[in-house]
Amino acid sequence: MDYRRFNQTIILRMDAGEEILEQLKVVATKEHIKLASLSALGAINEFTVGVFDTDEKKYYANEFKGTYEIVSLSGTITSMNQEYYVHLHLSAGDREGKVFGGHLNKAIVSATCEMVITVIDGVVERKFSEEVGLNLFEFCD
């Protein structure tokens, strides 16, 4: 992994064999990021994404292995209990053009992952909502 920071924007390259969530946490911690949005593209050969069942209030995971192109990877960095918290969604397409996606749990880079992180001046916490069953934005004063 390598990256450069240009004011409030970080341009990041992840390399083959690296796990996206792990590398993102390294950068966010090193750069003291409390609030950011991000997007990325690249290629992966293994990933796990979840789909949240709103009736059951439960995630169901789907695992994929093979040759996949990241069609879209986007999300936010916030905090929960003043600790790093990331929420990403991934869509990835196979050789036939079929796209699979959901809430990102794990993704291993096969070639590269090019990410742009836009750091936002502020803090947004997360708080668990019993009603929804998810950790939602909690705006700080």
FIKOLZA-1660 file (N, C-alpha, C; in steps of 0.1 Angstrom, whole numbers, plus 5000, padded with zeros to 4 digits):
% residues 141
   i   px   py   pz ch aa at
   1 5008 4988 5000  A  M  N
   1 5000 5000 5000  A  M CA
   1 5009 5012 5000  A  M  C
   2 5004 5023 4993  A  D  N
   2 5011 5035 4993  A  D CA
   2 5000 5046 4992  A  D  C
   3 5003 5058 4997  A  Y  N
   3 4993 5069 4996  A  Y CA
   3 5000 5082 4998  A  Y  C
   4 4993 5092 4993  A  R  N
   4 4997 5106 4995  A  R CA
   4 4985 5114 4999  A  R  C
   5 4988 5124 5008  A  R  N
   5 4977 5133 5013  A  R CA
   5 4979 5147 5006  A  R  C
   6 4969 5152 5000  A  F  N
   6 4969 5165 4994  A  F CA
   6 4958 5173 5001  A  F  C
   7 4961 5181 5011  A  N  N
   7 4952 5188 5019  A  N CA
   7 4942 5179 5025  A  N  C
   8 4929 5180 5021  A  Q  N
   8 4919 5171 5027  A  Q CA
   8 4915 5159 5018  A  Q  C
   9 4924 5156 5009  A  T  N
   9 4922 5144 5000  A  T CA
   9 4934 5135 5001  A  T  C
  10 4930 5122 5002  A  I  N
  10 4941 5112 5003  A  I CA
  10 4939 5103 4990  A  I  C
  11 4950 5101 4983  A  I  N
  11 4950 5092 4971  A  I CA
  11 4957 5080 4976  A  I  C
  12 4951 5068 4975  A  L  N
  12 4956 5056 4981  A  L CA
  12 4956 5045 4970  A  L  C
  13 4968 5037 4970  A  R  N
  13 4969 5025 4962  A  R CA
  13 4971 5013 4971  A  R  C
  14 4962 5003 4969  A  M  N
  14 4965 4990 4976  A  M CA
  14 4969 4981 4966  A  M  C
  15 4978 4971 4971  A  D  N
  15 4984 4962 4962  A  D CA
  15 4979 4947 4963  A  D  C
  16 4982 4939 4954  A  A  N
  16 4978 4925 4954  A  A CA
  16 4980 4918 4967  A  A  C
  17 4970 4911 4972  A  G  N
  17 4972 4904 4985  A  G CA
  17 4967 4911 4997  A  G  C
  18 4965 4924 4996  A  E  N
  18 4961 4932 5007  A  E CA
  18 4946 4932 5009  A  E  C
  19 4942 4933 5022  A  E  N
  19 4928 4933 5025  A  E CA
  19 4924 4947 5026  A  E  C
  20 4913 4951 5019  A  I  N
  20 4909 4965 5018  A  I CA
  20 4906 4971 5032  A  I  C
  21 4897 4965 5040  A  L  N
  21 4893 4971 5053  A  L CA
  21 4905 4972 5062  A  L  C
  22 4914 4963 5062  A  E  N
  22 4926 4964 5071  A  E CA
  22 4935 4975 5067  A  E  C
  23 4938 4977 5054  A  Q  N
  23 4946 4988 5049  A  Q CA
  23 4940 5001 5051  A  Q  C
  24 4927 5002 5050  A  L  N
  24 4920 5015 5052  A  L CA
  24 4921 5019 5066  A  L  C
  25 4920 5010 5075  A  K  N
  25 4921 5013 5090  A  K CA
  25 4935 5018 5093  A  K  C
  26 4945 5012 5087  A  V  N
  26 4959 5017 5089  A  V CA
  26 4960 5032 5085  A  V  C
  27 4955 5035 5074  A  V  N
  27 4956 5049 5069  A  V CA
  27 4948 5058 5077  A  V  C
  28 4935 5055 5080  A  A  N
  28 4926 5063 5088  A  A CA
  28 4932 5066 5102  A  A  C
  29 4938 5056 5108  A  T  N
  29 4944 5057 5121  A  T CA
  29 4957 5066 5120  A  T  C
  30 4965 5064 5111  A  K  N
  30 4977 5071 5109  A  K CA
  30 4974 5086 5106  A  K  C
  31 4964 5089 5098  A  E  N
  31 4960 5102 5094  A  E CA
  31 4950 5109 5104  A  E  C
  32 4946 5102 5114  A  H  N
  32 4937 5107 5124  A  H CA
  32 4924 5111 5118  A  H  C
  33 4918 5103 5109  A  I  N
  33 4906 5106 5102  A  I CA
  33 4894 5103 5111  A  I  C
  34 4886 5113 5114  A  K  N
  34 4874 5111 5122  A  K CA
  34 4861 5111 5113  A  K  C
  35 4862 5118 5101  A  L  N
  35 4850 5118 5093  A  L CA
  35 4855 5120 5078  A  L  C
  36 4850 5111 5070  A  A  N
  36 4854 5111 5056  A  A CA
  36 4844 5103 5047  A  A  C
  37 4845 5106 5034  A  S  N
  37 4838 5098 5024  A  S CA
  37 4848 5092 5015  A  S  C
  38 4845 5081 5009  A  L  N
  38 4855 5075 5000  A  L CA
  38 4849 5068 4989  A  L  C
  39 4857 5066 4978  A  S  N
  39 4853 5058 4967  A  S CA
  39 4865 5051 4961  A  S  C
  40 4863 5040 4955  A  A  N
  40 4874 5032 4949  A  A CA
  40 4870 5023 4938  A  A  C
  41 4880 5019 4931  A  L  N
  41 4878 5009 4920  A  L CA
  41 4891 5000 4920  A  L  C
  42 4890 4989 4912  A  G  N
  42 4902 4980 4912  A  G CA
  42 4897 4966 4909  A  G  C
  43 4905 4957 4913  A  A  N
  43 4903 4942 4911  A  A CA
  43 4905 4934 4923  A  A  C
  44 4896 4925 4926  A  I  N
  44 4897 4916 4938  A  I CA
  44 4894 4902 4934  A  I  C
  45 4900 4893 4942  A  N  N
  45 4898 4878 4939  A  N CA
  45 4890 4871 4950  A  N  C
  46 4887 4878 4960  A  E  N
  46 4880 4872 4972  A  E CA
  46 4873 4883 4979  A  E  C
  47 4860 4881 4981  A  F  N
  47 4853 4891 4989  A  F CA
  47 4840 4886 4996  A  F  C
  48 4837 4892 5007  A  T  N
  48 4825 4888 5014  A  T CA
  48 4816 4901 5016  A  T  C
  49 4804 4900 5012  A  V  N
  49 4795 4912 5014  A  V CA
  49 4782 4907 5021  A  V  C
  50 4776 4916 5028  A  G  N
  50 4764 4912 5035  A  G CA
  50 4752 4920 5031  A  G  C
  51 4740 4914 5033  A  V  N
  51 4728 4920 5030  A  V CA
  51 4720 4920 5043  A  V  C
  52 4715 4932 5046  A  F  N
  52 4707 4933 5059  A  F CA
  52 4693 4931 5057  A  F  C
  53 4687 4921 5064  A  D  N
  53 4673 4918 5063  A  D CA
  53 4666 4927 5073  A  D  C
  54 4658 4937 5068  A  T  N
  54 4652 4947 5077  A  T CA
  54 4641 4941 5086  A  T  C
  55 4635 4930 5082  A  D  N
  55 4625 4923 5090  A  D CA
  55 4631 4916 5102  A  D  C
  56 4642 4908 5099  A  E  N
  56 4649 4900 5109  A  E CA
  56 4659 4908 5117  A  E  C
  57 4663 4920 5111  A  K  N
  57 4674 4929 5117  A  K CA
  57 4686 4920 5118  A  K  C
  58 4690 4914 5107  A  K  N
  58 4702 4905 5107  A  K CA
  58 4708 4906 5093  A  K  C
  59 4722 4905 5093  A  Y  N
  59 4730 4905 5081  A  Y CA
  59 4731 4890 5076  A  Y  C
  60 4731 4888 5063  A  Y  N
  60 4734 4876 5057  A  Y CA
  60 4746 4878 5048  A  Y  C
  61 4756 4870 5050  A  A  N
  61 4769 4871 5043  A  A CA
  61 4769 4862 5030  A  A  C
  62 4775 4868 5020  A  N  N
  62 4777 4860 5007  A  N CA
  62 4792 4861 5004  A  N  C
  63 4798 4850 5002  A  E  N
  63 4813 4849 4999  A  E CA
  63 4815 4846 4984  A  E  C
  64 4825 4853 4978  A  F  N
  64 4828 4851 4964  A  F CA
  64 4843 4849 4963  A  F  C
  65 4847 4840 4954  A  K  N
  65 4861 4838 4950  A  K CA
  65 4862 4837 4935  A  K  C
  66 4872 4843 4929  A  G  N
  66 4874 4843 4915  A  G CA
  66 4879 4856 4910  A  G  C
  67 4877 4859 4897  A  T  N
  67 4881 4871 4891  A  T CA
  67 4870 4882 4891  A  T  C
  68 4872 4893 4898  A  Y  N
  68 4862 4903 4899  A  Y CA
  68 4868 4917 4897  A  Y  C
  69 4860 4925 4891  A  E  N
  69 4864 4939 4889  A  E CA
  69 4855 4947 4899  A  E  C
  70 4861 4957 4906  A  I  N
  70 4853 4965 4915  A  I CA
  70 4845 4975 4906  A  I  C
  71 4832 4974 4906  A  V  N
  71 4824 4983 4898  A  V CA
  71 4822 4996 4906  A  V  C
  72 4820 4994 4919  A  S  N
  72 4818 5005 4928  A  S CA
  72 4822 5001 4943  A  S  C
  73 4829 5010 4949  A  L  N
  73 4832 5008 4963  A  L CA
  73 4831 5022 4969  A  L  C
  74 4821 5024 4978  A  S  N
  74 4819 5037 4984  A  S CA
  74 4814 5036 4998  A  S  C
  75 4816 5047 5006  A  G  N
  75 4812 5047 5020  A  G CA
  75 4817 5058 5028  A  G  C
  76 4817 5056 5041  A  T  N
  76 4821 5066 5050  A  T CA
  76 4830 5061 5061  A  T  C
  77 4838 5070 5067  A  I  N
  77 4845 5068 5079  A  I CA
  77 4839 5077 5089  A  I  C
  78 4835 5072 5100  A  T  N
  78 4829 5080 5111  A  T CA
  78 4836 5074 5124  A  T  C
  79 4829 5075 5135  A  S  N
  79 4834 5069 5148  A  S CA
  79 4822 5064 5156  A  S  C
  80 4824 5054 5164  A  M  N
  80 4814 5049 5173  A  M CA
  80 4821 5048 5187  A  M  C
  81 4815 5054 5197  A  N  N
  81 4822 5054 5210  A  N CA
  81 4836 5060 5209  A  N  C
  82 4837 5070 5200  A  Q  N
  82 4850 5077 5198  A  Q CA
  82 4861 5068 5192  A  Q  C
  83 4857 5056 5186  A  E  N
  83 4866 5047 5179  A  E CA
  83 4863 5047 5164  A  E  C
  84 4873 5044 5157  A  Y  N
  84 4872 5043 5142  A  Y CA
  84 4860 5034 5138  A  Y  C
  85 4853 5038 5128  A  Y  N
  85 4841 5031 5123  A  Y CA
  85 4840 5033 5108  A  Y  C
  86 4840 5022 5100  A  V  N
  86 4839 5024 5086  A  V CA
  86 4826 5017 5081  A  V  C
  87 4820 5023 5071  A  H  N
  87 4808 5016 5065  A  H CA
  87 4809 5017 5050  A  H  C
  88 4812 5006 5044  A  L  N
  88 4814 5005 5030  A  L CA
  88 4804 4996 5023  A  L  C
  89 4801 4999 5010  A  H  N
  89 4793 4990 5002  A  H CA
  89 4802 4987 4989  A  H  C
  90 4801 4975 4985  A  L  N
  90 4809 4971 4973  A  L CA
  90 4800 4964 4963  A  L  C
  91 4803 4968 4950  A  S  N
  91 4797 4960 4939  A  S CA
  91 4808 4955 4930  A  S  C
  92 4808 4943 4927  A  A  N
  92 4819 4937 4919  A  A CA
  92 4813 4928 4908  A  A  C
  93 4819 4929 4896  A  G  N
  93 4814 4922 4884  A  G CA
  93 4824 4911 4880  A  G  C
  94 4818 4900 4875  A  D  N
  94 4826 4889 4871  A  D CA
  94 4828 4889 4856  A  D  C
  95 4835 4879 4850  A  R  N
  95 4838 4879 4836  A  R CA
  95 4826 4880 4827  A  R  C
  96 4814 4875 4832  A  E  N
  96 4802 4875 4824  A  E CA
  96 4794 4888 4826  A  E  C
  97 4799 4897 4834  A  G  N
  97 4792 4910 4836  A  G CA
  97 4782 4909 4847  A  G  C
  98 4781 4898 4854  A  K  N
  98 4772 4897 4866  A  K CA
  98 4778 4904 4877  A  K  C
  99 4770 4912 4884  A  V  N
  99 4775 4921 4895  A  V CA
  99 4768 4916 4908  A  V  C
 100 4777 4915 4918  A  F  N
 100 4772 4911 4931  A  F CA
 100 4777 4922 4941  A  F  C
 101 4769 4924 4952  A  G  N
 101 4773 4934 4961  A  G CA
 101 4766 4934 4974  A  G  C
 102 4770 4944 4982  A  G  N
 102 4764 4946 4995  A  G CA
 102 4773 4953 5005  A  G  C
 103 4770 4951 5018  A  H  N
 103 4779 4957 5028  A  H CA
 103 4792 4950 5029  A  H  C
 104 4803 4957 5027  A  L  N
 104 4816 4950 5027  A  L CA
 104 4821 4945 5040  A  L  C
 105 4824 4932 5040  A  N  N
 105 4830 4926 5052  A  N CA
 105 4844 4922 5050  A  N  C
 106 4848 4920 5038  A  K  N
 106 4862 4916 5035  A  K CA
 106 4864 4916 5020  A  K  C
 107 4876 4920 5016  A  A  N
 107 4879 4920 5001  A  A CA
 107 4894 4920 5000  A  A  C
 108 4899 4910 4992  A  I  N
 108 4913 4908 4989  A  I CA
 108 4917 4913 4975  A  I  C
 109 4926 4923 4975  A  V  N
 109 4930 4929 4962  A  V CA
 109 4938 4918 4954  A  V  C
 110 4934 4917 4941  A  S  N
 110 4941 4908 4932  A  S CA
 110 4951 4915 4923  A  S  C
 111 4949 4928 4920  A  A  N
 111 4958 4936 4911  A  A CA
 111 4961 4949 4918  A  A  C
 112 4951 4957 4919  A  T  N
 112 4952 4970 4926  A  T CA
 112 4939 4975 4931  A  T  C
 113 4939 4984 4940  A  C  N
 113 4927 4991 4944  A  C CA
 113 4931 5006 4946  A  C  C
 114 4924 5014 4938  A  E  N
 114 4927 5028 4938  A  E CA
 114 4916 5035 4945  A  E  C
 115 4919 5042 4956  A  M  N
 115 4909 5048 4965  A  M CA
 115 4912 5063 4966  A  M  C
 116 4901 5071 4967  A  V  N
 116 4901 5085 4970  A  V CA
 116 4893 5087 4982  A  V  C
 117 4900 5093 4992  A  I  N
 117 4894 5095 5005  A  I CA
 117 4893 5111 5007  A  I  C
 118 4881 5116 5009  A  T  N
 118 4878 5130 5011  A  T CA
 118 4876 5132 5026  A  T  C
 119 4886 5138 5033  A  V  N
 119 4885 5141 5047  A  V CA
 119 4876 5153 5049  A  V  C
 120 4867 5151 5059  A  I  N
 120 4857 5162 5062  A  I CA
 120 4860 5167 5076  A  I  C
 121 4860 5180 5077  A  D  N
 121 4863 5187 5090  A  D CA
 121 4851 5186 5099  A  D  C
 122 4851 5177 5108  A  G  N
 122 4840 5175 5117  A  G CA
 122 4840 5161 5123  A  G  C
 123 4830 5158 5131  A  V  N
 123 4829 5145 5137  A  V CA
 123 4814 5141 5136  A  V  C
 124 4812 5128 5132  A  V  N
 124 4799 5122 5132  A  V CA
 124 4800 5109 5139  A  V  C
 125 4793 5107 5150  A  E  N
 125 4794 5094 5157  A  E CA
 125 4783 5085 5152  A  E  C
 126 4784 5072 5156  A  R  N
 126 4774 5062 5153  A  R CA
 126 4767 5058 5166  A  R  C
 127 4754 5055 5165  A  K  N
 127 4747 5050 5177  A  K CA
 127 4738 5039 5173  A  K  C
 128 4737 5028 5180  A  F  N
 128 4729 5017 5176  A  F CA
 128 4714 5021 5178  A  F  C
 129 4706 5018 5168  A  S  N
 129 4692 5020 5168  A  S CA
 129 4685 5007 5170  A  S  C
 130 4678 5005 5182  A  E  N
 130 4670 4993 5184  A  E CA
 130 4659 4992 5174  A  E  C
 131 4653 5003 5170  A  E  N
 131 4642 5003 5161  A  E CA
 131 4646 4997 5147  A  E  C
 132 4658 5002 5142  A  V  N
 132 4662 4998 5129  A  V CA
 132 4671 4986 5129  A  V  C
 133 4679 4985 5140  A  G  N
 133 4688 4973 5141  A  G CA
 133 4702 4976 5135  A  G  C
 134 4705 4989 5133  A  L  N
 134 4718 4993 5127  A  L CA
 134 4724 5004 5135  A  L  C
 135 4737 5006 5133  A  N  N
 135 4744 5018 5138  A  N CA
 135 4742 5029 5129  A  N  C
 136 4735 5039 5134  A  L  N
 136 4731 5051 5125  A  L CA
 136 4739 5063 5129  A  L  C
 137 4740 5073 5119  A  F  N
 137 4746 5086 5122  A  F CA
 137 4740 5092 5134  A  F  C
 138 4749 5097 5143  A  E  N
 138 4745 5105 5155  A  E CA
 138 4752 5118 5154  A  E  C
 139 4746 5129 5151  A  F  N
 139 4752 5142 5149  A  F CA
 139 4756 5148 5162  A  F  C
 140 4769 5152 5163  A  C  N
 140 4774 5158 5175  A  C CA
 140 4772 5173 5174  A  C  C
 141 4771 5180 5186  A  D  N
 141 4770 5194 5186  A  D CA
 141 4783 5201 5185  A  D  C
% end
